[in-house]
Amino acid sequence: MTEQEKQSLTRQLMEEWSARDKALKADRFQELNRIARKGQIVFAGSSLMEHFPIYEMLLDRRLPYTIYNRGIGGYTTNELLDTMGPCILDLEPAAVFLNIGTNDMNGADYLLPEFLDRYERIVRSILQKLPEVKLYLLAFYPVNQAAAPQEAAEAFRCRTNERLQEANHEIRKLAERYHAEYLDLNAGLTDEAGNLRKELTIDGVHMHVEGYRIVLDNLLPALEELAGKMKTD
């Protein structure tokens, strides 16, 4: 077997493992949703949401709601569209925080209009099934390609800050169109060049807990506003 064939086989095996892992997580969410409380808060998206230790960070704050993290690592907009039930809708949440789409940007064949069409279909699905929901569309976090290890550099080569900012601009407009809240939680995450701070990132894309502490500080006003609203409802 040639080196090229070995690399191709490795990629195929990794893709198969990833697909099985994502399917298992969606099935697990479907099972957990049967015992979950309705009308709470859902965080949905890809690994950048899945890795957010929101439950642990909020344990001592005594907020009057439960947050269910339904992020799935590696997820794309197409995959979320296929699992809207277990990831969001089955929980009938009062509020949804959405961070999905960065994995769509990893390929050279990425096209912004096609991505926005899929993203908008997610938004419409949530609002049609949950007309009273409070929907928050999160800005994508910055990246630091120089901080990526060699084995990850190729995978994230196409996910640039320019591409992320371009998408953020359009998602902000989408939020206005659908009367959703656009949340940019990136203050404090970037260096002077606008890249994700090196000390906050694992691989140039994903963050250590300290990065999520900054995100949480920026997110707290929205969470506290929700707390006040849900106490009076």
C-alpha positions in Angstrom: 0.0 0.0 0.0 1.4 3.4 -1.0 1.6 6.3 1.4 -1.2 8.1 -0.5 -3.4 5.0 -0.1 -2.6 4.8 3.6 -3.6 8.4 4.1 -6.8 7.9 2.1 -7.7 4.9 4.2 -7.0 6.8 7.4 -9.3 9.6 6.3 -12.0 7.2 5.4 -11.8 5.4 8.8 -11.8 8.7 10.6 -14.9 9.9 8.7 -16.7 6.7 9.4 -15.8 6.9 13.1 -16.9 10.6 13.2 -20.3 9.7 11.6 -20.9 6.9 14.1 -20.0 9.2 17.0 -22.3 11.9 15.9 -25.2 9.5 15.4 -24.6 8.0 18.9 -24.7 11.5 20.4 -27.9 12.4 18.6 -29.5 9.2 19.7 -28.4 9.8 23.3 -29.9 13.3 23.2 -33.2 11.8 22.0 -33.2 9.4 24.9 -32.3 12.1 27.5 -34.9 14.5 26.1 -37.6 12.2 27.4 -36.7 13.0 31.0 -35.6 16.6 30.4 -37.7 19.6 31.6 -39.5 21.5 28.9 -39.4 25.2 28.5 -35.7 25.6 29.5 -32.6 26.8 27.7 -30.8 25.0 24.9 -27.3 25.5 23.6 -27.0 23.9 20.1 -24.2 23.7 17.5 -20.9 22.0 16.9 -17.9 21.3 19.1 -17.4 24.9 19.9 -20.8 24.7 21.7 -20.3 21.1 22.9 -17.0 22.0 24.7 -18.6 25.0 26.5 -18.7 23.8 30.2 -21.7 26.0 30.8 -23.3 23.7 33.4 -20.1 23.6 35.6 -19.6 27.3 35.3 -23.1 28.2 36.4 -23.5 25.8 39.3 -23.2 28.4 42.0 -25.3 31.1 40.3 -28.7 29.6 41.1 -30.4 30.6 37.9 -34.1 29.7 37.6 -33.7 27.5 34.6 -31.8 24.5 33.3 -29.4 24.7 30.4 -29.2 21.7 28.1 -26.0 21.6 26.0 -26.9 19.8 22.7 -23.7 20.6 20.8 -22.2 17.8 18.7 -18.5 17.9 17.7 -18.0 18.0 13.9 -21.6 19.1 13.1 -22.4 21.0 10.0 -25.6 23.0 9.2 -26.8 20.0 7.1 -26.4 17.6 10.0 -28.2 19.9 12.4 -31.1 20.2 9.9 -31.4 16.4 10.0 -31.5 16.3 13.8 -33.5 19.4 14.8 -35.7 17.2 17.0 -33.2 15.7 19.4 -30.9 18.8 19.3 -33.5 21.5 19.8 -37.2 21.1 19.1 -38.1 18.1 21.3 -37.1 20.1 24.4 -39.6 22.9 23.5 -37.1 25.4 24.9 -37.9 28.9 26.1 -34.6 30.1 24.6 -32.1 28.7 22.1 -28.4 29.8 21.7 -27.1 28.7 18.3 -23.5 28.4 17.2 -23.4 26.3 14.1 -21.6 26.5 10.7 -17.8 26.7 11.3 -17.4 23.1 10.0 -19.1 24.1 6.8 -16.2 26.5 6.2 -13.5 23.9 6.4 -13.5 23.0 2.7 -12.3 24.9 -0.4 -15.8 24.3 -1.9 -17.5 26.5 0.7 -19.9 29.1 -0.7 -21.4 31.8 1.6 -24.8 32.0 -0.1 -25.3 28.2 0.2 -24.2 28.3 3.8 -26.6 31.1 4.6 -29.5 29.3 3.0 -28.9 26.3 5.3 -28.4 28.5 8.3 -31.7 30.4 7.5 -33.5 27.1 7.2 -32.4 26.2 10.7 -33.7 29.6 12.0 -37.0 29.2 10.2 -37.5 25.7 11.6 -36.9 26.9 15.1 -39.3 29.8 14.8 -42.0 27.9 13.0 -42.1 25.1 15.6 -41.4 27.3 18.6 -43.1 30.7 17.8 -42.6 32.0 21.4 -38.9 31.1 21.7 -36.2 33.6 22.4 -33.6 32.9 19.7 -29.9 34.0 20.0 -27.6 33.7 17.1 -24.0 33.7 18.2 -21.1 35.3 16.3 -18.4 32.8 15.4 -15.3 32.8 17.5 -12.0 33.9 16.0 -9.3 31.5 15.1 -5.5 31.5 15.2 -4.1 29.5 12.4 -0.5 30.1 13.5 -1.3 28.2 16.8 -2.6 25.1 15.0 -0.4 22.0 15.3 0.8 20.5 12.1 -1.8 17.7 12.1 -4.6 20.2 12.4 -3.4 23.0 10.2 -4.6 21.5 6.9 -8.1 20.7 8.4 -8.5 24.3 9.4 -6.7 26.0 6.5 -9.9 27.3 4.9 -11.5 28.5 8.2 -10.0 32.0 8.2 -11.0 35.0 10.3 -11.9 36.8 7.1 -14.4 34.0 6.2 -15.8 33.9 9.8 -16.2 37.7 9.9 -18.0 37.7 6.5 -20.4 35.1 7.8 -20.9 37.0 11.0 -21.9 40.1 9.1 -24.6 38.2 7.2 -25.8 36.4 10.4 -26.3 39.7 12.1 -28.5 40.8 9.2 -30.4 37.5 9.4 -31.0 38.0 13.1 -32.5 41.4 12.4 -34.7 40.0 9.7 -36.1 37.3 12.0 -36.2 39.5 15.2 -33.6 37.2 16.8 -30.8 38.4 19.1 -27.3 38.5 17.6 -24.7 38.0 20.3 -21.0 38.8 19.7 -19.2 37.2 22.7 -15.7 37.7 21.3 -14.5 40.7 23.4 -11.3 39.7 25.1 -10.7 36.7 23.0 -8.5 38.3 20.3 -4.9 39.6 20.2 -3.8 42.8 18.6 -4.0 41.2 15.1 -7.5 40.0 15.6 -6.6 36.4 16.1 -7.8 34.1 18.9 -5.3 34.6 21.7 -2.7 31.8 21.6 -2.9 31.1 25.3 -6.7 30.5 25.1 -6.6 27.9 22.3 -5.9 24.2 22.1 -5.4 23.9 18.4 -6.0 27.3 16.9 -9.8 26.8 16.8 -11.0 25.1 20.0 -10.6 26.9 23.4 -9.3 26.0 26.8 -11.6 26.7 29.8 -10.1 30.1 30.3 -11.4 31.1 26.8 -14.9 30.0 27.8 -14.6 32.0 31.0 -14.3 35.1 28.9 -17.2 34.0 26.7 -19.3 33.4 29.8 -18.5 36.9 31.2 -19.8 38.4 27.9 -22.8 36.1 27.9 -24.0 36.7 31.5 -26.1 39.8 30.7 -28.3 37.8 28.3 -28.5 34.9 30.8 -29.4 37.2 33.7 -32.0 38.9 31.5 -33.6 35.5 30.8 -33.5 34.7 34.5 -35.5 37.8 35.3 -38.0 37.1 32.6 -38.5 33.5 33.5 -39.0 34.4 37.2 -41.9 36.7 36.3 -43.5 34.4 33.6 
